[in-house]
Amino acid sequence: MLADKRKTPSSPVVLSFMSGYDVGALTDYTLLKSTTHDTYRVETTDGAYILKIYGPDWRSSVEIDYGIDLLEHLVGKGIPVAAPVARMDGRFYSGQRTPTGQRYTVLYTYAEGNEPPWPPDPACYRPYGRALARIHTGLDDFSSAQPGPVCELGHLLDDPTETLLQFLGQHPDDANDLRALAAHLHERVSAIAADLDEGPYHGDIQGANCHATDDGTVTFFDFECCGISWRVYDLATLRWAAALNGADDTLWTAFLQGYMECRDVSDIALRAVPLFVLIRHIWWMGTQIQRRSTVDKDWDHEGFLDRGLAFLRTWQASHAPAPNSPAPLHVRPYAPTDREPLLALAPRLVIGLAPWRDPARMLAFMRQAIAEAADAAGPDAALLVAEDDQGGPLGFVSVARDRDFTGDIQAYIGELAVTEDAEGKSAGRALMRAAEEWARDRGYQLVVLDTGAANARARAFYRRLGYAEESVRLVKVLV
């Protein structure tokens, strides 16, 4: 029995969809995955098939028709793909009203073999690359009476960026970073788009949508994201999936070698792969958060955003940095002239104050803490100041040598504050990076800090920087 909470069709619905096919009697079925569509392996007296029941609004009938035409074209060229199976009425799909809305279904032949292994063996991905190259070449002369989805930057980048921004309203730093990255990607891809190979593509080459037999035959399936776009996107999606799952570049190298044995890739396209890795990740994040936040109210979308944005930052920094990007701010050691501007930031340190604390006393304490951090600056402590290009202070962080409860040495961040105008401009992130570098230079293994339990925004900020909550202080007000 399928779990109701996954909103997957019950046995009568599967039976109803299968009743339109002349493939023998249904003997068993297994839900393989439930994402944007439900995918079943169905067993009949004639053999095994794959039944896909699309989620409401995931694909239109026109898009499904286009995908079926594309698969029929590849089958006609002898290229191994999971082929659509015609119904007894001659059509290749049907629609049915279910409790979750209108859903279309398509039955496919079962792809013999097994998924590429994980952890991955690079030797398996060379034929994988060859198979994709043959698909691209086989589609060079494909046409359909149905208008294929044109997957340009609006679909791949702009729309998912807007979706993600709706969930980042409380995180202006992250929102601004995402906007800047999307604008950077849009500009760079637009500049080379005319020189990229464009045509029908698979759209979801992420490693788990093909089977390979012992003789090396690779059969692709899952063409639901097919359309017309740059073929480099298919290449980048494989590299993205490998990186997201922690694989090194040996997998990507083997895949690319296999592809280039059968089809050329221009130097421009190769240089564009890291850009399209970022685009693919943004598209995937937007698609996932839009779907999951609707069907699963308990889903941890904050954690998903944390992990997803961390991947974007890491990948961009190592593979696709913005060329000649001027530093938006500068972090330097404290100077005596900073004293009054930094003391003026003390009110920023009592945001999210617990209701049982006296605001006036806490404000006085924070001013004293700032003054003490300024006076303590030396070999074992630092007060670091972020300033704009005019030299105006944007914020500060204090960090010092500390000893934990076991006696080990660590770095402790005492205070972090930025001006109200600097919020959302990465000043806080730059200060934290500088404090971590200070600790790293001294050989410290840990950086520790405290923040208020009620300060949800600060906790989310630190979590996005990789900080984990270690202990919880409990307070009871005695009345």
N, C-alpha and C positions, 0 to 999 in steps of 0.2 A: 504494500500500500504506500502510495506516495505521500510525503508530508504536506499537509494543507498549508503550513506556513510558507512554503516555497511557491504557492500558487501555481503548481504544475497540474496539468489536466489529470483527471481521474481515469481509471480504466475504461469506462464507457466512452469518454471523449477520444482516447486513442483508438478504440475499436471503431468508432464512427468515422474517424479520418481514414483508417486503413480499409474500410469497407468499399472504397471506390477503386481499389487496385486489384488487378488480376495477378496476384503474386502468391497464391496459396492461402491457407488458413493461418491466422495469427496464433502462434504457440507461446510466445513469451516476449516481453519487452523490458528494457532497462534504461532508466534515465542516466545519460552520460554526463550532462551538464545543463545547468539552467542559468543563462546569462541574459543577453538580449533576446534569446529564443531558447526553447527547450529542445534538446537533442536526445533522441532515443535510438538505441540499437533495438531493432525489432526482429524477432525470429519468426519465420513462417515455414510452412511445409516445403516451400521452394528454396529457402535459403535465408541469408541475413541481409538486412537493409538498414539504412539510416533514415529516420523520420524527423523532420524539423518542423516545429510549430513555432512560428514567429510571434514575438511579443506584440501587443497592441501598439500600432504607430511606429514599429521599428522599420518595416519595409512596406512600401506601397505595392499594389499589384503590378504597376508599370515597371518598378525596379526589379521585382521578381521575374517578370517576363524577360527583361533585359539579361538578367543573370542566367536564365535558362537558355536563351539564345547563345550566350557566350559559351556555356558549357557544351551545347550541342555542336558549336563550331569547333571546339577543341577535340571533342570525340571524333568528329569527322576527319580530323587531321591525324588521328591515331595517338594523341597525347593523353597519357593516363590521368584521368580525373574521375571523381565520383559523379557519375552521370545521373541526370534526372530521369525518373521513371514515369512513363505516361499512365494516366488513369484510364479506366475503361471507356470514359467518354472522350478520350483523345486529348484532354487538357493535362497540363503538367502540375497544376496546383489547384487547391480548393480553399475556400474560405468558410469559416463557421463562427457563429456568435457564441462566445463562452462567457462565464461570469466576469471575466476580466476585460471583455470587449471583443471586437472583431479580430480573428487570428487566421492567418494563412498557413498552409502546410504544403510541404514538398517532400516527396520520397526520393531517395537517392540510392544508387548501388553502393554496396559496402566496399570500402577500400581495403584490399587485402594487405597483410603485413602488420607492422607495429610502428608506433610512434618512435621518433629518434630518442635514444636513451638519455636519461639524466642521472648523474652528471654527464654532460655531453661528450661524445667521442668525435673529435674534429673529422675523422675519416668518414663519419656518417653524413657530414654536412657538405662534403664536396659534391656528391651526387644530388643532394638537395638543391645546391646552387645550379647545377646543370639542368635539373628539371624546371626550375623557375625560368631560366633563360629560354628553354624551349617553349614554355607557355607564352612569354613575351613575344617571341618570334612568331609563334602560331597565331597570335592575336594582331599582328601587324596589319593583316588584311581583313580583320573582322568588322562587320557592320551589322546593325540591327534596325528593324523598323521601329523599335522602341527607343525613346530618347534615354541614353545612358546617363547616370548621375555624373555630373562634372565636378570632380573633387578638387577644386582649386583652394587657394588660401582661405577664402571665406568659410568653406566647410571644414577644412583641416585645422585651421588656426584661429581665425577671428571668432567664430561661433563658440567653440569650446572655451576660449579665453573669457568671453563674456559670461558664460555659464559659471566658470570658476570664480570670477570676480563677485558674483552674487553671494558666494559663500565666504568671501574674505572681507566683508564689511567691517568686521571688528579687528582686522589685522592690516592696517594701512601700509606698513612696511612691505609685507608680502604682496599686497595688491599692486603697489607701485613697482616692485621688482618684476612681477608678472607682466604688467603693462609694458615696461621697458623691454623685457625679453621678447614679447610678442612683436613689438614695433621693430626691434632689431632684426628678428627673423623675417618679418614681412619685407623689410627693406632689402635684405641680402638676397632672399629668394627671388623677389621681383626683378632684381638686377640681372639675374642669370636665367630666368624662366624660359626665355626664348631659345636658349642654347641647350635645354634639357630634353631628353627623349620623352615624348608624351604620347600616350595612347591608352588602350584598355589595359587594366592592371587588376591584380588579385585584391589588394587592399588590406590584407591581414596576414602577412607572412611572418608569423611569430614562433614557429618551431613545433607547435602542437597540432597543426592542421594538415598533416600528411602522414601517410604510412609508407614504410619501405619494406620490401621483401628481401629475402636472402640473396637473390640475384641482382640486387641493386635497383630494382624498379621502384620509383617514387611516385605515388599517386596522391595528388592534391585534392583537398575538399575545402569546405567552408569558404565559399566565394560570396558570402552575403555582403561584404563591403566592396565588391567590385564596382568599377566605374571607369571613368576616363581621367587620368591624371599623369603625373610624372612617374616614370618607372623607378626612379631612384627611391621613391617612397617605399616600394616593396623591399628594396635592398636595405634601406635604413630600418625598416620595421624588424627585420631579423637581427640587425646589430643592436637595436633597442632592447629586444626581448632577451638577448644574451646578456647584455649589461645589467638589465633590471634584475636578472636572476643570479648575478654574481659571476658569470663566466668571463674569462679573459678574452683577448682578441684573437686567440688561436682559432676559436670557433668561427668568428667572422672572417678571418683570413681564408680558412678552408672553404667556406661557403662562397666567398668572392672568387676564389680561384676556379671553383667549379663553374660558376656563372660565366666567367670570362673565357673559359674553354669553348663556350658555345655562342657567346654574344659579347660584343665589345661594350665597354663602359668608358665614357669620355673622362678626361681629367677633371673637367668642370663638375661632372656628376659625382666623381669620387670625393672631390673637395666639399661637395654639398651634403654628403651623407651625414656628417655630424649635425648639420643644421636640421635635417629631416628627422634625426633621432629625437631632437627636442620637440619638433612639431608633432611627431607621433605621440610622444609622451603627453603633451598638452591635450591632444585629441582624445587619447585614452582616458586621461583624468576627467575631462569634461563629460565624456560619455558615461563613465562609471558613476560619478557623483550625481549626475542627473537621474540615472536609473535607480541606484541604490538608495538614495535619500527619499525616493518616492515609495519604494516597495518595502523598505526596512527602516522603520522609525528609530530602531535601536542601533543602527549602524554608526560606527565611530568615524564620522566624516572629518572630524578634526585631526585624528591620527592619520587618516588617509592623506589629507592635505599636507600634514607635516612631512610624511615620507615622500610624497610626490614632489613637493617643492624642493626638498633636500636633494633629490635625484637631479632635478633641473639645474640647481646651482652647481653641484659637483660636476655634472657633465659639461656644462657651459664653461666652467673654469678650466677644465682640463682638455676640452676638445674644440670648443667653439667660442672663445672669448671675443668680445666686441673689439674690433681693431681701433687703436688710438683713442681708447676711452679715457677722458680726463677724470682724475679722481674727484668725486663730488665733495670730498671733505678731507681734512688732514688731522691725524691724531698725533699729539706731541706731549711731552711731560709738562706737568704743572709749572706755572711761573707765578711769582708773587702778585702780579697784576691781575691774576685770575680770581683772587680770593673773593672779592665782593660779588662778581657775576656767578660764581659757583654757590656761594651762600644763598643767593637769591633763588636757587633751584631747590632749596630745602622743601618747599611745599609740594614739589613733585614727588617727594619720597614718602609722603603720607597718604597718597592715593590708595584706596582700598583698605584703609585703616579699620581694624576690628572695632565694632561699636562700643566695646567696653574700655577702649583706650581713650585717654584724654587728648584731644587734638592739639591743644596748646602745648602741653608737656611733650608730646611726640615731636612737634615742630621744633621746639627748643633742643630736644635730643638730636634731631637730624642736623641742625645747624652746628652743634658741638661735634658731631661725628665727622662732618665735612672739614671743619677746622682742624681736628686731630689728624685726619688723613693728609691734609696739606702739610702739617708740621712733621709728620712721620716719614715723609718721602725720603728715600735713601736706598741702600743696597737691598734691604729686605721688604720694602714697601714702595708702592708707586701710586701717584695720582695722575691719571692720563686724561687729557682734555681734547675733545673734538672741536675743530674750528672750521669755519667756512673759508672761501677764497679771499675774504676781506680780513681774516684774522679774528672774526667775532666768535666767541665760545658758543657751541651748540649743545654741549653736555660734557659729562665726565664719568669716569669709573675709578674706584679705588680698589687696589688689590695688594695683598700682603702675604708674607710667609706665615704659615699657620701649622699647628700640630693637631692631628686628629686624636680621637679617644684611644687609639692603639699606640700612639707615640710617633706615627709616621708623619713626615713633613708633606704638606700640601699647600696649594695657593687658595686664599680665601678672598672672595669679592665682597667687599663691604657695602658699597653703594654704587648704584648706576642711575643716572638721571639725564634726561635731555630736555631742551626747551620745548615748549608747546609748538613753536613754529618748525622745529626739527623733526617732529613726529612724522613717520612715514617716509623719511628721507635717508634711511639706513644708518643714521648716526649711532643708534644703539648697537646695531650689529657691528659696526666698525670699531666701536669702543670695546665690545666683548672680544672681538678678534685680537685687538691689541693687548688686552689683559691676558688672553690665553698665550699669546706669543711671549709676553713677559714671563709667564710661568714656565713655558716650554724651554725658554733660554736658560732657565735655572735648573732644569732637569726634574721638575715636579711632575708627578704622574696623575695627579687629580686637581681639578678646580672645583671649589665648593662655594655655594652661596645660599642665602636664605631669602625668601620672599613671602609676603602675606598670603595666607590661604584664600582670602577673599578677593585677591587681586588676580582675577581670571585672565586678564589680558597679559600681565607679566608672566604668569605661569605658562601660557601658550607660547609667548615669545621665547622663553628659555627652552621649552620643549622643542621648538623648531630649531634651536641651535644645538640640539643633541643632549641636553641635560635631562637626567632622570631623577625622579623624586625618590629619596633614600629613606627619610624618616618623616614623621608627622608629629608636631607638637600639639598637644591637647590642652585646652583651657576650660575651666569651669568658673563661672562667676558665682560667688557665694553671697546670697542675699538673706 
